[in-house]
Structures are given as C-alpha cells and as structure tokens.
Amino acid sequence: MTGQLKIRIFAHSWISDWNHGNAHFLRGLARELTNLGHGVRCYEEARSWSMTNLQQEGVERVAAAFRNFSRAFPTLDVRFFRKAGFLSYAEQELGDSDLVIIHEWNDPAVVDAILSLKKKLGFRALFHDTHHRAYTNPQEISRLPLGAFDGVLAFGEAIRRIYRQAFGIDRVWTFQEAADVAHFRPLPESKDTDVVWVGNWGDEERTRELEEFLLMPAAELRQRRIVVHGVRYPAAAQKRLRQAGIEYRGYLPNLEVPKMYARSFLTVHIPRKFYSNGLSGVPTIRVFEALACGAPLLCSPWVDTEALFRAGQDYLCVPDGRAMEAEMRHLLADDAARLQLARNGLQTLERRHTCMHRALQLMDIYEELEK
C-alpha cells in the first residue's frame, strides 16, 4: 500500500469553472486524495483563460466563486503562479514532491519547465488528458514532450489507444472522470422545471445535435418549461433557443448545479459529435454528475463501449429527435419510470464512479510506476 505522498497537480484553473468542466473532477479528485492522507497542492496560472472569462460575468460572480470554493473545498491548497520566473518557482515548490500531475490545458512552456526538473528532483510525472485533441488535433499534443512523462492518464479507452498507437507511449491508463459525491448528490428541492440541459454551446462541435435533440423536441413541448444553462452561446444560438421556447439562463457555477438538477424532472446529455463517433465510450463529466444527483437522464446517440453504466437502465439513449420528444413526454408523465431510472443511475454511480474510486485507482497507478 502506498504511504503518504506529496502530490502536486497543475491544472488550467481550480477556482473558476467557467467553460472548464475538467475543474469539476479535478477538485473532487484532489479532495479525496487529501482525505486519504496525502499532501496535495493545486496550481493554476494567474489570470487563466477561465478566470478571465469569469471576470466578465461581474465582480460579484468572481467574489462568489472564491467564497464558494473556499467553503466547499476548505482542505485544498491552491497556489497561483506566473510564467515569468516559473522555473525557479517550480524548483522551490516541487523539491519534496513524489508525484506531479500535469493536466493537458497547461501552457507548453510550463510543462517543459516542470519536466526539466524531473530528474533533478526525483518526482514521477503523469500527463492527464481529458479532451478530444489527441483525436481531432494531434499536432497540438505532439508539441508536448510526452516521452519525458512516466505515463499518461487518458479519460477513455479510445484516447488511451491513441496514445499507445499514434504517439507510441507505453504506459497509458484509462482514467475516467467521476462525480464529486460530497457535492453532487440528490437534494430535496421542489420541482419548477420540466427539462434542464447544463452545457456550453460547444464551438460548433454539436450544433446539429443540439438542433435535433434539444431545440426540435422543445418546440413541440412548448407547454413544458425547458431551461438551458451554459456559456459561449452566440446571439444566433440564443435566438434559436427563444424560438424553440427554451429559457436561456447563462452561466451556472458548477457548485449550484445539484440544486438545478433537483428542481428539474429530467435532464439531457448531448455529447459533442466526436464522443458519439470516433471517441465512443467517453462520457463527459455531466453524465457522472447528473446520475450522482439522481437526475433522470436522456441521451442523444452515444455508445457506452466501456460498459461504465447499464444502458437502458441507468439512462435512456434515443436515436433521433422524434424519439427524444416522445421519451420526454413519457417520462414527464410517468413518475414511477423517472424514479426507477434515477435510482438505477445513482446506484451504479455510487458503486463505481466517485472521485474516491479514481483516487484509489491513481494510487494503484503510482504503485505500478514504482515497481
């Protein structure tokens, strides 16, 4: 069994989750590693892209983000750095570290600086990939010195295969995201929304999918209250939501999402197109979080090739927009079916997909590195 480790995690952002869904999982993972007795420090670059965009939401939003983060994660030690003078800063911070995890959204210069200290300071380093760039934009990943890492954590089997076959990395582990069940859990809220979707517009990566599986069904269910939360919706997209009778509410801090799920009868999962074709089997963090909150979940086409959940029992997958509309009507009218779907999903989530499960898996991976 691995003893107490000094773990350092570099991520794009910790305090802000504005268009940074990976922060959801990373926060929970770091908290559970701390609960296991390990010494964890969390690093992010000052004025990160996510934090900069959060600031555009207003001063009150930023203040609330810091306040709510401190309240929800009092044990996390978050430290900010600047690229200027980073090498000397990193040498001081990493001098006693055992394991350094570098999330993929770090600046390549930061990655290079950390890895240049690896041999001198003697720590293990893992690259953490939670995106589709290895599939859609491999040249960006190729810019990183992957061979200098001790291994790669890939958030899906399809991504793991790419690192093995396309990048020639021997030590790659499938390391799925998971739900932070300390914060994502069923809550006793009164229902005031029929269907909610929490997700960002997606840089045109799921425009067709949103049209078919959200906008078209909503237009046929105008008597129902359908709500969307998310960011980066251009004016044209917001207009389409209004035309379909959908209420667009903008940015929702992730720590407030469980209440929104609790207030809604149903939620939907509409993956970006890459996760329903070439990267089948890779769910986003929203699937784990929705099931952890006991939210009945309807999905556009997505194949769970890794058997993470029980398709048809933990969630329902529909083939097209007409089927989505029909299933929404059915579940909104059938309390027992909604309750059973929610119970099933929550059961599987708690049994297999919490941040503690991933923290324990990470310790197994570290032990494998040390052999």
N, C-alpha and C positions, 0 to 999 in steps of 0.2 A: 504494500500500500504506500502510495506517495505521501511523504511527510509534508509539512507546511512549506509552501512555495512562495516566492516573491514573484508575482505576475504583473507584467506591465502591458497595458492594452492601448494601442494608438488607433483612434477612430476619427472620422471626419467631424463628428460632433456628439456630445453627450447631453448637454443642457437643452439644445434645440432639436426638435424632431420635425421641423418644417421641411417637408419633402425628403425626409431622411428616415424611412421606415426601418432601416437597419439599427437605428438607435434603440428601437423598442426591445429587440432581442439582446443587444449588447448590454444594455442596462441590467436586464434581468440576469443574464449570464454572470456579469461582474458581481452582482449582489449575491448570487448563490455561491460563487467561488469564495466570497468573503465569509458567507455563512459556514462554509466548510473549513474555515480557519486559515485560509491563505491570505497573504498580504497583497492586496490588489491596488494598483494605481491606474487611473484612467487619464489619458492625454488627448487633447484636441488643440488644433491650431487656433490662435486668437483670430477673431473675425472670420470664422469659417463661412462658407457659402450659405449653409443652412442658417447660421445665426444672423448673418447679414440680411437674409430674406425675412427672417422672423422680425427683425427690427422694423421692416417696412409695414408690419402689422400694427405697429404703435408701441410707445413706451410702456404702456400698461401690460401689453402682452409679454414683453421681454421680462418685466419685473415679475409677472406671474409665473413665467417659465422657470426662473431661478428659484422663486419661492416654492413652487410646487415640486420641483426636482429635489430640493433640499429636504422637503417634508417626506417625499416618497422614498428617497434613497439616502438616508442620513449617514450610512456607513461608507458610501462611495467617495473616494478621494480623487477629485477631478482637478487636473492641473493644465493650465494653458501655456502654450509655447509660441514663439515666433520663429520664422525661418532664419532670420538674421541671428547668427551666433548659435544656431541649433546644435551643431556638432559638439561643442563644449558643454552645452546644457544637457544633451543626451548622455554624454560620458559620465557626467555627475549623477544624473538620475538613474542610470541603468547599471551603475557599478556593482550593485549587490543583487541583481536580478537573476532569476532562474529561467523564466520563460517570458518572451516578448511576442505578443500577437499584434500583427500589423494588418489592419483592415484595408481593403483594396482602395478606398477612396482617399488615402493619404497621398500627398504630393510625392512624385518620384524622387525628388531631392531629399525629402525627409526619409524615405525608405532607404535610399543609398547611404545616408549618414548613419542610420541605425545599424545597417548590416556591416558597415565598415568597422564597427566596434565589436562585432560578434566574437571574433577570435580573441581579441584582446581581453574582453570582459568575461567571456566564457558562458554566455547565456545561449539557450535554444531560441530559435525564431521560427514562427509559423505565419504564413500568409493566409489571410481569411477572405475568401471570395463569396460574396452574396449578391451577385449581379449576373447579367447575361452577356457582359462584354467579351468573355472568353469565347463565346459563340458568335456574337454579332460584330465585334470589333477586336479581333485577336491581336492586331498590331499594337493596340494600347497596352495590353497585358505583356506583350513581348518586350516592351520598353523597360520592364522591371527585371532585376537580376534574380529570377526565380531560382536558379541553381544555387544561390547563396543561402536560401532558406533551408531549414531542416525538414520542411514539408508544407503541404497546403491543406487547408480546411475548405472544402467545397460544399456549398449548401444544396447539393443534389447529385445524384449518381451520374446524370448526364454531364454535369460540369466536371465531376471527378474524371470521367473518361476523357474529356478534352485535355485536361492537364496531363494525363498519362500518355495519350496517343499523339496529341498535337504539339505539346510542349515538352514531352519526354521527362516528366517529373515522376520519379518512382514512388515517393512517399506522399500519397494523397488520400485523404479520408473524406468520406461523405459525412458532412456535419450539418444536419438540417437546423433551421431555426426552430424556435419553440416559444411557448407562451410564458410570460411572467405572471404566474398564477397568484402571486401576492397582490397584484393589482388588477389582473383580468380574471374575473370570477362573476358568477350570477349575482345580480343585485335586485333588491325588492323595490322596483320603481313602477309607477303607474304608466300604462301604455298611452301614448299620444301620437304615435307614428305607426303607419302600416308597414312600410318598407324603407330601409335605410341602406345607402351604399356609402361607405367611407373609403375614399380612394382619390388619387390625383388623376388629372386628365391623361397624362401618360405620353406626352411628346409625340402624338400621332401614332403611338405604338398599339393602341387598342380603340381607335376611333370607330372603326366599323363594328367592333364587338360591342361598344357602348351603345351605338345606334340600334343594333338588333336586340340586345339582351336587357337594355335598360330603358332607352327612350321609347322604342316601339311599344313594349308592354305598358309603360306608364301612360302613354297616350290613350290606351284602351281602358285604363283604370283610373280615370280622372276623378271618380268619386272617392278614391283612396288617397291618403296622404303619403306621398313618396318624397323622401329627403335625400339630398346628396351633400356630403362634407368632403372637402379636399381643396387643393391649391393648383395653381397654374392652369386654370380654366380661362382660355381666351374669351373675348367678348362674344365671338360667334358661338362658342360652346355654351356659354351661359344663356344665350338667346335660345338655342336648341332645347336646353333644359326647360326654360319657361314655356316654350311652345308645346312641350310634352306634358306640361302640368306638374313639373318637378320643382320643388323648393330647394334652391341652392343656398347653402349657409356658409360656404367658405371654410377657412382653416379651423380645424378642431384639434386642440392639443391631445396627444395620444392618451394621457392620463385621464382625460374626460370621456374617452370612447366607451368604456364599460357602461357608463350611465346611459349613453345614447343607444347602445345595444339593448339595454334593459327596458328602455322606453319604447322599443320597436317590436312589432310582431315578427318581422322577418328581416334578414339581411341577405345580400347577394355578393358573390365573388365573381369578378370579371377579369381574368388574368390577361396580361399583355400577350400579344399573339405568339411571341417566342416561347412562352410557357405552355402553350397548347399545341405546339408542333415539335420543333427541334429539341426543345428542352422539357418535354412532357415529364411529369413526375416531380416537378419543382413547384411546390405551393409558395405563395408569398406569406409574410408574417400575418396578414389579415385573416387567413384561414385558421391558423392556430389561435389567434386572439378571439375571433368570433365564437369558435367552439368552446373555448375556455370560459366565455361569458354565458354559455347556454343559449346562444342565439341560433334559431333555426336557419340553416344556410342553404341557399340555392346557388348553383354554379352554372356558368356558361361552359361549353365543352372543355374539359380538362381530364387527362388520363393519369390516374394515380399509379404510375408504373412501379413505384416502390412500396405499394401497399401500406402506406402510412396510416390510412384510415379505412373504414368499411364503406365503400361506395354504395349508395342506396340506403344506407342505414345511418351513417354519421352526417351525411349531407346528400342532397339530391342534385344530380347533374342533368341538364336538359340539352337537347340537340339544336334547338333553334328558338327564335324569338316567340313564335306562337306557343311553343311548349312552355317557355318561361312564363308567359302571361297566364296560361292555363294552370300551371303549378302554383303561381302566386294566388290565383283565385281559390284554388283548392285549399291551400294551407291557411289562408286568411279566414276561411270558413270552417276549418276543422281544428278545433283546439287540441283534441287528443293527438292528432297526427303531428302538430307542431311540437307538443310537449315530448312525444316519443323521440322525434328527430333531435331535439335539443338534448335530451338525456343521453342518447346514444353518443352524440358527438362529444359531450362533456366527459363521458366515461372513457372513451378512447384517448382523449387529450390528457386527462389526468394520469392515465396508466402509462403513457408512452412519450408525451411531448411537452414536458415542462422544462423550464430553464435548469432545474436541478438535474434532470436527466442528461442534459447537454454538459453541465458542469462535471458530472461524474464521467461522462464519455471523454471529455477533454483530459481528465486526469489519467484515464487509461491510455490515451494517445501519448501523453507525456512519458508514462512508464515505458511505452513501446520505443520511444525515442532514446531512452536511457539504456536500453538493453544492448 
